[in-house]
Amino acid sequence: MSASGRYLRSLVACMLGCVFWVDTASAQSNNAGCTFRVVAGTSRQILRCREGLTIIAEDGARFALVDRDRNGSADAVRLRRKALLFDAPAGRVRGGFAVVTPQAIAAVRGTRWAVDVARGKTSVFVVKGRVAVQRPASNAGVVLGPGEGVDVEAGTGTLTVKRWPAARVSALMARFGQ
């Protein structure tokens, strides 16, 4: 199997629709309505999807595009490692867009936000718009606005929304060339 074949494979998930696993080492496919492009001079990738969704993946990010309603367009991502930056125009992704990690679910209808998975923790930061965040096994959650973030670890403790300091925001956004 080629290197790109090892990193990019398609499979069908019974309850979630079509799932397309992606590793940023592979950049030449069109899955779940998305096209992949490597940013020249970097190891980042930009995924441009139907309905105006844009995803910037940092090098080494491990995620799966999910087409829950099987209409050929991504409407969710399962993120397992590293960070993704999302830009989802309001009202364009029918039913909204969700990012599922081992520790959290972040759901939006139109915004720009980043999700980072590292060392048993998921961090969510909102650039613009609003993002609802909760643990997968909980109905309780928080809603983040611009400049706000939350760190979600395993467990059942209360999620605490914080205004992130400029240094933390700059460090995160630099990983996407922003």
C-alpha positions in Angstrom: 0.0 0.0 0.0 1.3 3.5 -0.9 2.1 6.0 1.8 -0.9 8.1 0.9 -3.0 4.9 1.0 -1.9 4.3 4.6 -2.9 7.8 5.7 -6.1 8.3 3.8 -8.7 5.6 3.8 -12.5 5.6 3.4 -14.9 3.6 5.5 -18.5 3.6 6.3 -19.7 4.0 9.9 -23.1 2.5 10.7 -24.6 5.3 12.7 -22.6 8.4 11.7 -22.7 8.1 7.9 -19.6 8.2 5.8 -16.3 8.7 7.6 -13.1 9.8 5.8 -9.9 9.4 7.8 -7.3 12.0 7.1 -3.7 12.5 8.2 -1.9 15.6 7.1 0.8 13.6 5.4 -1.6 13.0 2.6 -3.0 15.8 0.5 -4.5 14.7 -2.7 -8.1 13.6 -2.3 -11.6 14.8 -2.5 -13.7 13.2 0.3 -16.9 14.3 1.9 -17.2 17.1 -0.5 -13.8 18.6 0.5 -10.7 19.3 -1.6 -7.2 19.2 0.0 -4.4 21.6 -0.7 -1.0 21.9 1.0 0.0 25.5 1.8 3.2 26.2 -0.1 6.3 26.2 2.0 4.5 24.7 5.0 3.2 21.4 6.2 -0.3 22.7 6.8 -3.3 21.7 4.7 -6.4 23.6 3.8 -9.6 21.7 3.1 -12.3 23.6 1.2 -15.6 21.9 1.5 -19.0 22.3 -0.1 -21.3 24.8 1.6 -18.3 27.2 2.2 -16.7 25.3 5.1 -12.9 25.8 5.3 -10.7 23.7 7.6 -7.0 24.4 8.2 -5.1 21.4 9.6 -1.8 21.7 11.3 1.0 19.2 10.5 0.3 15.9 12.1 -3.4 16.5 12.8 -5.3 13.2 12.9 -9.0 13.6 12.1 -11.9 12.1 10.2 -14.4 14.0 8.1 -17.9 12.8 8.8 -21.0 12.9 6.5 -23.7 12.2 9.0 -26.6 12.6 6.6 -24.8 11.0 3.7 -25.4 13.8 1.3 -21.8 13.9 0.1 -20.8 16.9 2.3 -18.9 16.9 5.6 -21.0 18.0 8.5 -18.8 16.9 11.4 -15.1 16.1 12.2 -13.7 13.5 14.7 -10.5 15.0 15.9 -8.0 12.7 17.6 -4.7 14.6 17.6 -3.4 18.2 17.2 -5.4 21.2 16.0 -7.8 22.3 13.3 -9.0 25.8 12.6 -12.6 26.1 11.2 -14.5 28.7 9.3 -18.1 27.7 8.9 -20.4 30.4 7.3 -23.7 30.9 9.1 -26.5 28.8 7.7 -24.5 27.1 5.0 -23.9 23.7 6.7 -27.5 22.3 7.1 -28.0 21.2 10.7 -24.8 22.9 11.8 -21.3 21.5 12.1 -19.8 19.6 15.0 -16.3 18.6 16.1 -16.1 15.5 18.3 -13.0 14.7 20.3 -12.4 12.2 23.1 -13.1 14.8 25.7 -15.6 17.2 24.1 -18.2 18.1 21.4 -18.1 21.6 19.9 -21.1 22.5 17.8 -21.7 25.6 15.7 -23.9 27.1 13.0 -21.6 29.8 11.7 -18.3 30.9 13.2 -14.5 30.8 13.1 -12.9 28.6 15.9 -10.1 26.3 16.7 -10.1 22.9 18.4 -6.8 21.4 19.8 -6.4 17.8 21.2 -3.3 17.1 23.2 -2.2 15.3 26.4 -5.7 14.1 27.3 -7.3 17.5 26.9 -9.4 19.3 24.3 -9.1 23.1 24.0 -11.7 25.1 22.1 -11.2 28.8 21.2 -13.6 31.1 19.4 -12.3 33.8 17.0 -15.8 35.0 16.0 -19.3 33.7 16.4 -20.5 31.3 19.1 -19.6 27.7 19.9 -21.4 25.3 22.2 -19.1 22.9 24.0 -20.0 19.9 26.2 -18.5 16.5 27.2 -19.7 13.6 25.0 -21.5 11.9 28.0 -23.2 15.1 29.3 -26.0 17.4 28.4 -24.5 20.3 30.4 -22.2 22.6 28.5 -21.0 26.1 27.9 -21.4 28.6 25.1 -18.2 30.4 24.0 -18.1 33.9 22.3 -15.3 35.7 20.6 -12.0 35.6 22.5 -13.2 32.9 24.9 -12.0 29.4 25.3 -12.4 26.3 27.4 -10.2 23.4 28.3 -12.0 20.1 28.6 -10.4 17.2 30.4 -11.9 13.8 31.1 -14.2 13.7 34.1 -17.4 15.4 35.1 -16.3 18.7 36.5 -17.8 22.0 35.5 -16.5 23.5 32.3 -15.0 27.0 32.9 -15.1 29.6 30.1 -12.1 31.9 30.2 -11.0 34.9 28.1 -7.7 33.6 26.7 -4.7 35.8 27.0 -3.2 37.3 23.8 -0.1 35.1 24.1 -2.1 31.9 24.1 -4.3 33.0 21.2 -1.2 34.1 19.2 0.6 30.8 19.8 -2.5 28.8 18.7 -3.2 30.9 15.6 0.5 30.8 14.6 0.2 27.0 14.2 -2.2 27.8 11.3 -0.1 30.6 9.8 -2.6 33.2 11.1 
